[in-house]
Amino acid sequence: MKRKIIVTLLVVALLALSVSFVGCTKAKEDVIRLNEVTHSVFYAPLYVAINEGYFEEQGITIELTNGGGADKTMTAVLSGQADIGFCGPEASIYVYNEGKKNYPIVIGQLTKRDGSFVIARSEMASFDWSTAFVGKEIIGGRKGGVPAMALEYALKKNGYVDGENMRINYDVQYDLISAAFDGGTGDYCTMFEPAATNFELAGKGYVVASVGEEAGDIPYTCFCAEKSYLEKNPDKVKRFLAALQKGVEYVKNNDAGTIARSVSPSFADTSLSVLTSAISNYKRIGAYVDDMKLKKADFEHLQDIIISAGVMTKRADYDRLVDNGFLG
């Protein structure tokens, strides 16, 4: 009798362990490890999708990590530390051009314009791109980075030649631009939101122009994953993008204040008023996409900008590097 009880208990224990294992496997299958290039209100539709429960509706749990740069986000994807990367598609272009077989494919776009704003030291009643920078210095970020290249493109478009009729300062790291400008470096600088709004509210500078408006539409930040991951997880990727598209529609159809309240849990250290101002600025310049499908013309425009900056000479094949088929 005692032996029968022990056997019964072992069977129950094994069944419980089996159920637990199945549950863990299922949970793992429903997780997507997403690595973002940086944490910014510029990516409002993503945080709306998280905070409004759109991923949960699709049966997906997001494990979000911060890469701290497109190169680091891409490293996370290529090393298997992340399932999907969220960064500029230039990172995928560079890997593709290197000849990697299991290269990361771009599967959806979230922002379609550069998100940086030009900050001046004094308030300007009117701003003219063609004259404002003559003989001036502007802090432009890391050379070779898309923010710097978009700025270069906007300046070249208006007749500027770096080192001749103006100067771009590439020596200041992205996260130190505000401090350097406040300390007296440069006549202008570029900042993303909400840094631009906070800087202006502190009376240290004034937002006078948008680089994104001047540089035009480009696939600025997109989602990418290795070919092998997409082949193994097509349904999960489709559900992931469906949740994001709901976030995109939310941002499109609501005012800045409503969107700010939705994303606020993702930005605990930023006031609602600053978030509202930042989102309002991004909506005003048309930074957010309406449709997550990446257009070929915009993809080629980004490559024009990269080639113009001298960062690469070889174009990537849009039809091989971009797959809009996972979007509904």
VEXDREN-2710 file (C-alpha; in Angstrom, 1 decimal):
% VEXDREN-2710
k/r/px/py/pz
1/MET/0.0/0.0/0.0
2/LYS/2.8/2.3/0.9
3/ARG/4.6/1.6/-2.3
4/LYS/1.4/2.3/-4.3
5/ILE/1.1/5.7/-2.6
6/ILE/4.7/6.6/-3.4
7/VAL/4.2/5.6/-7.1
8/THR/1.1/7.6/-7.3
9/LEU/2.8/10.6/-5.8
10/LEU/5.7/10.2/-8.3
11/VAL/3.2/10.1/-11.2
12/VAL/1.4/13.2/-10.0
13/ALA/4.8/15.0/-9.6
14/LEU/5.9/14.1/-13.1
15/LEU/2.6/15.2/-14.5
16/ALA/2.9/18.5/-12.7
17/LEU/6.5/18.9/-14.0
18/SER/5.3/18.1/-17.5
19/VAL/2.5/20.8/-17.3
20/SER/5.0/23.2/-15.9
21/PHE/7.5/22.5/-18.7
22/VAL/4.8/22.9/-21.3
23/GLY/3.8/26.2/-19.7
24/CYS/7.4/27.5/-19.7
25/THR/7.9/26.4/-23.3
26/LYS/4.7/28.2/-24.4
27/ALA/5.7/31.3/-22.5
28/LYS/9.1/31.3/-24.1
29/GLU/7.5/30.9/-27.5
30/ASP/5.3/34.0/-26.8
31/VAL/8.2/36.2/-25.8
32/ILE/10.0/38.6/-28.2
33/ARG/13.3/40.0/-27.1
34/LEU/13.3/43.5/-28.6
35/ASN/16.4/45.7/-28.5
36/GLU/15.8/49.4/-29.1
37/VAL/18.5/51.7/-30.3
38/THR/17.7/54.2/-27.5
39/HIS/14.8/55.0/-25.3
40/SER/13.0/58.1/-26.7
41/VAL/9.6/59.6/-27.0
42/PHE/10.4/59.8/-30.7
43/TYR/9.3/56.1/-30.7
44/ALA/5.9/56.9/-29.2
45/PRO/3.9/54.2/-31.2
46/LEU/6.0/51.5/-29.7
47/TYR/5.4/52.5/-26.1
48/VAL/1.7/53.0/-26.9
49/ALA/1.5/49.4/-28.1
50/ILE/3.2/48.3/-24.9
51/ASN/1.2/50.4/-22.4
52/GLU/-2.2/50.0/-24.1
53/GLY/-1.8/46.2/-24.1
54/TYR/-1.7/45.7/-27.8
55/PHE/1.0/43.1/-27.6
56/GLU/-0.9/41.2/-24.9
57/GLU/-3.9/41.1/-27.2
58/GLN/-1.7/39.3/-29.7
59/GLY/-0.5/36.9/-27.1
60/ILE/3.0/38.4/-27.1
61/THR/5.3/39.4/-24.2
62/ILE/7.9/42.0/-25.0
63/GLU/11.3/41.9/-23.2
64/LEU/12.7/45.3/-24.0
65/THR/16.3/46.2/-23.7
66/ASN/18.3/49.3/-24.7
67/GLY/21.1/48.9/-27.1
68/GLY/22.6/52.4/-26.8
69/GLY/23.4/52.8/-30.5
70/ALA/22.5/51.1/-33.8
71/ASP/25.8/49.2/-33.9
72/LYS/25.1/47.7/-30.4
73/THR/21.5/46.9/-31.3
74/MET/22.7/45.1/-34.5
75/THR/25.3/43.2/-32.5
76/ALA/22.5/42.0/-30.1
77/VAL/20.5/40.7/-33.1
78/LEU/23.5/39.0/-34.8
79/SER/24.7/37.4/-31.6
80/GLY/21.3/36.0/-30.7
81/GLN/20.8/38.2/-27.7
82/ALA/17.8/39.8/-29.3
83/ASP/15.1/38.4/-31.6
84/ILE/14.2/41.7/-33.2
85/GLY/16.2/44.9/-33.4
86/PHE/14.8/48.5/-33.6
87/CYS/17.2/50.9/-35.1
88/GLY/18.0/52.7/-38.4
89/PRO/18.0/50.4/-41.4
90/GLU/21.5/51.6/-42.3
91/ALA/22.7/48.9/-39.8
92/SER/21.0/46.2/-41.9
93/ILE/22.4/47.8/-45.1
94/TYR/26.0/47.6/-43.8
95/VAL/25.7/44.0/-42.7
96/TYR/24.1/43.0/-46.1
97/ASN/26.9/44.8/-48.0
98/GLU/29.5/42.8/-46.0
99/GLY/28.1/39.6/-47.6
100/LYS/26.6/37.9/-44.5
101/LYS/24.2/35.2/-45.6
102/ASN/21.9/35.3/-42.6
103/TYR/21.6/39.0/-42.8
104/PRO/18.9/41.1/-40.9
105/ILE/15.9/41.9/-43.0
106/VAL/13.8/45.1/-42.4
107/ILE/10.2/44.2/-41.7
108/GLY/8.5/47.4/-40.6
109/GLN/9.1/51.2/-40.2
110/LEU/8.1/53.4/-37.3
111/THR/9.5/56.9/-38.0
112/LYS/10.0/58.5/-41.4
113/ARG/12.0/61.6/-40.7
114/ASP/15.0/62.6/-38.7
115/GLY/13.9/63.4/-35.2
116/SER/16.5/66.1/-34.3
117/PHE/15.8/69.8/-34.0
118/VAL/18.2/72.7/-34.5
119/ILE/18.8/74.7/-31.3
120/ALA/20.0/78.3/-31.4
121/ARG/21.5/80.4/-28.6
122/SER/19.0/83.2/-29.1
123/GLU/15.4/83.4/-30.2
124/MET/14.9/84.0/-33.9
125/ALA/11.8/85.6/-35.4
126/SER/12.5/83.8/-38.7
127/PHE/14.9/81.1/-39.6
128/ASP/16.4/80.7/-43.1
129/TRP/18.4/77.5/-43.8
130/SER/20.3/79.2/-46.7
131/THR/21.8/82.0/-44.5
132/ALA/21.6/81.0/-40.8
133/PHE/24.8/78.9/-40.7
134/VAL/27.1/81.0/-42.8
135/GLY/30.4/81.3/-40.8
136/LYS/28.8/79.4/-37.9
137/GLU/29.6/76.1/-36.1
138/ILE/26.9/73.5/-35.4
139/ILE/27.4/70.4/-33.2
140/GLY/26.1/67.6/-35.3
141/GLY/26.7/64.4/-33.5
142/ARG/28.9/61.4/-34.4
143/LYS/30.3/61.4/-37.9
144/GLY/28.8/58.5/-39.9
145/GLY/25.6/58.4/-37.8
146/VAL/22.3/59.0/-39.5
147/PRO/21.5/62.2/-37.5
148/ALA/24.8/63.7/-38.6
149/MET/24.3/62.5/-42.2
150/ALA/20.8/63.9/-42.4
151/LEU/22.1/67.2/-41.1
152/GLU/24.9/67.1/-43.7
153/TYR/22.4/66.5/-46.4
154/ALA/20.1/69.4/-45.3
155/LEU/23.1/71.7/-45.2
156/LYS/24.5/70.6/-48.6
157/LYS/21.0/71.1/-50.0
158/ASN/21.2/74.7/-48.9
159/GLY/24.7/75.4/-50.4
160/TYR/26.9/74.7/-47.4
161/VAL/30.3/73.1/-47.5
162/ASP/31.8/71.9/-44.2
163/GLY/35.0/73.7/-43.5
164/GLU/34.5/76.4/-46.1
165/ASN/31.4/78.5/-45.3
166/MET/30.5/76.8/-42.0
167/ARG/31.7/74.1/-39.7
168/ILE/30.1/70.9/-38.4
169/ASN/31.5/69.8/-35.0
170/TYR/31.6/66.0/-34.9
171/ASP/33.7/65.8/-31.7
172/VAL/30.9/65.8/-29.1
173/GLN/29.2/62.5/-28.1
174/TYR/25.5/62.4/-28.6
175/ASP/24.7/62.3/-24.8
176/LEU/27.0/65.2/-24.1
177/ILE/25.7/67.7/-26.8
178/SER/23.4/69.6/-24.4
179/ALA/26.2/70.0/-21.8
180/ALA/28.8/71.1/-24.5
181/PHE/26.4/73.6/-26.0
182/ASP/25.4/75.0/-22.6
183/GLY/29.1/75.3/-21.9
184/GLY/29.7/77.5/-24.9
185/THR/30.7/75.1/-27.7
186/GLY/29.1/76.0/-31.1
187/ASP/26.7/78.5/-32.4
188/TYR/24.0/75.9/-33.0
189/CYS/23.5/72.2/-32.0
190/THR/21.0/69.5/-32.7
191/MET/18.9/67.7/-30.1
192/PHE/16.1/65.1/-30.1
193/GLU/13.1/65.4/-27.9
194/PRO/12.5/65.7/-25.0
195/ALA/16.0/67.2/-24.6
196/ALA/15.1/70.0/-27.0
197/THR/12.0/71.0/-25.0
198/ASN/13.8/70.7/-21.7
199/PHE/16.7/72.9/-22.9
200/GLU/14.3/75.5/-24.2
201/LEU/12.2/75.5/-21.0
202/ALA/15.4/76.0/-19.0
203/GLY/16.1/79.2/-21.1
204/LYS/19.4/77.8/-22.4
205/GLY/18.4/77.8/-26.1
206/TYR/15.6/77.9/-28.7
207/VAL/14.2/75.4/-31.1
208/VAL/14.4/77.1/-34.5
209/ALA/14.2/74.3/-37.2
210/SER/13.7/70.6/-37.9
211/VAL/16.4/68.6/-39.6
212/GLY/13.8/66.0/-40.6
213/GLU/11.6/68.5/-42.4
214/GLU/14.6/69.8/-44.4
215/ALA/16.1/66.4/-45.2
216/GLY/12.9/64.8/-46.3
217/ASP/11.3/61.4/-45.8
218/ILE/13.7/58.5/-45.0
219/PRO/13.1/55.2/-43.2
220/TYR/14.7/56.6/-40.0
221/THR/13.9/53.8/-37.5
222/CYS/12.7/50.3/-38.4
223/PHE/12.4/46.8/-37.1
224/CYS/14.7/44.1/-38.4
225/ALA/15.4/40.4/-37.7
226/GLU/17.7/37.8/-39.2
227/LYS/16.4/35.7/-42.1
228/SER/16.5/32.5/-40.0
229/TYR/14.4/34.0/-37.3
230/LEU/11.7/35.2/-39.7
231/GLU/11.6/31.8/-41.4
232/LYS/11.0/30.0/-38.1
233/ASN/8.6/32.6/-36.6
234/PRO/6.4/34.1/-39.3
235/ASP/3.1/34.0/-37.3
236/LYS/4.7/35.6/-34.2
237/VAL/6.3/38.3/-36.3
238/LYS/3.0/39.1/-38.0
239/ARG/1.3/39.4/-34.5
240/PHE/4.2/41.6/-33.3
241/LEU/3.7/44.0/-36.2
242/ALA/-0.1/43.9/-35.9
243/ALA/0.3/45.2/-32.3
244/LEU/2.7/47.9/-33.5
245/GLN/0.4/49.0/-36.3
246/LYS/-2.3/49.6/-33.6
247/GLY/0.2/51.8/-31.8
248/VAL/0.8/53.7/-35.1
249/GLU/-2.9/54.3/-35.6
250/TYR/-3.3/55.4/-32.0
251/VAL/-0.7/58.1/-32.5
252/LYS/-2.2/59.1/-35.8
253/ASN/-5.7/59.5/-34.5
254/ASN/-5.1/61.1/-31.1
255/ASP/-3.8/64.5/-29.9
256/ALA/-0.4/64.9/-28.3
257/GLY/-1.8/65.1/-24.8
258/THR/-3.7/61.8/-25.1
259/ILE/-0.6/60.1/-26.5
260/ALA/1.6/61.6/-23.8
261/ARG/-0.7/60.0/-21.1
262/SER/-0.4/56.7/-22.8
263/VAL/3.4/56.7/-23.1
264/SER/4.0/58.3/-19.7
265/PRO/4.6/55.0/-17.8
266/SER/7.6/54.4/-20.1
267/PHE/9.0/57.8/-19.1
268/ALA/8.6/58.1/-15.4
269/ASP/11.2/60.9/-15.0
270/THR/9.6/63.2/-17.7
271/SER/6.7/65.4/-16.9
272/LEU/3.4/65.1/-18.8
273/SER/3.7/68.6/-20.2
274/VAL/7.2/68.0/-21.6
275/LEU/6.0/64.7/-23.2
276/THR/3.1/66.5/-24.7
277/SER/5.3/69.2/-26.2
278/ALA/7.8/66.7/-27.5
279/ILE/5.1/64.6/-29.2
280/SER/3.4/67.7/-30.5
281/ASN/6.6/68.7/-32.2
282/TYR/7.1/65.2/-33.8
283/LYS/3.5/65.1/-35.0
284/ARG/4.0/68.6/-36.5
285/ILE/7.0/67.6/-38.6
286/GLY/5.3/64.3/-39.7
287/ALA/7.9/62.1/-38.0
288/TYR/5.6/59.1/-37.4
289/VAL/4.5/56.8/-40.1
290/ASP/0.9/56.1/-41.0
291/ASP/1.8/52.8/-42.8
292/MET/4.6/50.7/-41.5
293/LYS/5.5/49.4/-45.0
294/LEU/8.9/50.8/-46.1
295/LYS/8.7/52.5/-49.5
296/LYS/11.5/51.8/-52.0
297/ALA/11.8/55.6/-52.8
298/ASP/12.4/56.4/-49.2
299/PHE/14.9/53.5/-48.8
300/GLU/16.8/54.8/-51.9
301/HIS/16.8/58.3/-50.5
302/LEU/18.4/57.1/-47.3
303/GLN/21.1/55.4/-49.4
304/ASP/21.6/58.7/-51.3
305/ILE/22.3/60.4/-48.0
306/ILE/24.7/57.7/-46.8
307/ILE/26.6/57.7/-50.1
308/SER/26.6/61.6/-50.2
309/ALA/28.3/61.4/-46.7
310/GLY/31.0/59.2/-48.1
311/VAL/30.2/56.3/-45.7
312/MET/29.5/53.7/-48.4
313/THR/29.6/53.4/-52.2
314/LYS/27.7/50.2/-52.7
315/ARG/23.9/50.2/-52.7
316/ALA/21.9/47.4/-51.0
317/ASP/19.1/45.7/-52.9
318/TYR/15.8/46.9/-51.6
319/ASP/14.0/43.7/-52.8
320/ARG/16.4/41.5/-50.8
321/LEU/16.8/43.6/-47.7
322/VAL/13.2/44.8/-47.1
323/ASP/10.2/42.5/-46.6
324/ASN/6.8/44.2/-46.1
325/GLY/5.0/40.8/-46.4
326/PHE/4.6/40.4/-42.6
327/LEU/2.4/43.5/-42.4
328/GLY/-1.3/43.1/-42.9
END
